[in-house]
Amino acid sequence: MSSGIFQMGPLFCQSVWDSEKDTEILYRLHISILRSRSTVFNDVFSLPLATDQSGSGPVDGTDDEHPFELPYPNITPSKFDHLVTYLYHGPSDYPESDQFLFDVLDLSSYLLISDGVKHVVNTLDNCHRFDPVLRFKLARTYNIVGWIEPAIRQLLEWESTAFGLDDMHAIGATAFYHIMSAKAKVERLKIGMAFRSPLLVHDPSCQLPISCDNAWEHEWWNGLAKHILYPDPGRGTVVGPIVRTQLTVTNILGVCDGCKHATIQSMDERGVFEKDQQILDETIEEIKRSHGGSTPSHFRCVTPPPKDD
């Protein structure tokens, strides 16, 4: 069964099928509002609407007995009520619920209502409790390209054990694989960095190179390796910048400043401190490529319809 709304002229009759009550809900909405806000409705009203088989009966949408039907189950009364609230009221009248936002996003994407999508995106972008799994799921579902990177960056900071089965299904197998693979690569990189101290670069002014070497090895094993393997809580997955900062601010007993600065410079030039971030950046780009990168159609402007005579 289908559903619908509208009455030709200022109003259009449309009905939406209510599966729980096994009946249709009738709406009467203004054509001008529907055409100006929705690309789909604008296209619909640019075409002749259906009549009965004889071709002489009432046009769909002209009265309550002949509503223009909207497809069920894509559009349900609860969803459509929220969309009508969005179209006809201001922000102060919007329900303060996530479901309102999700319904507006769903139908705005389906009916190509660009301002509806933008409203939800802006609202959720300003929400501090926006779960990254949900953000990525919505990004996948509605092709909101701008949400992919921030969601993935947050998910890459999660501990591997924090992901549940529902999270995996919501993220999708491809993205989940890339996230877990990146975390494993970073972990291997951290272990290698911790257990293989970089070669100390001797400054020409160094008077005790052997002493500097021994002190450097001791500090790396007994100090810096711990920061690499067990960074402070809240520091995130990337440890390269942390190690560099720690090396810069730590006065390593027995290592002259010249050797320490020369070694840090050498590590900078070789990109040692950026390797883990590079892994994450490549992962994000791979996930973005797998989900497309073009501007979604629901962000394109709707051309205003011609005024009725």
BELMONOR-V923392 format. One record per run of one state. SS is the DSSP state (h for helix, s for strand, l for the rest). FROM is the first residue (numbers start at 1). TO is the last residue. If there is no record, write none. Layout:
ss = [SS,SS]
from = [FROM,FROM]
to = [TO,TO]
//
This chain:
ss = [l,s,l,s,l,s,h,l,h,l,s,l,s,l,s,l,h,l,h,l,h,l,h,l,h,l,h,l,h,l,h,l,h,l,h,l,h,l,h,l,h,l,h,l]
from = [1,5,7,11,19,23,31,38,39,45,63,64,66,67,68,70,77,89,91,94,98,111,114,126,132,143,146,157,160,163,165,172,173,196,209,230,240,250,257,270,272,291,297,300]
to = [4,6,10,18,22,30,37,38,44,62,63,65,66,67,69,76,88,90,93,97,110,113,125,131,142,145,156,159,162,164,171,172,195,208,229,239,249,256,269,271,290,296,299,309]
//
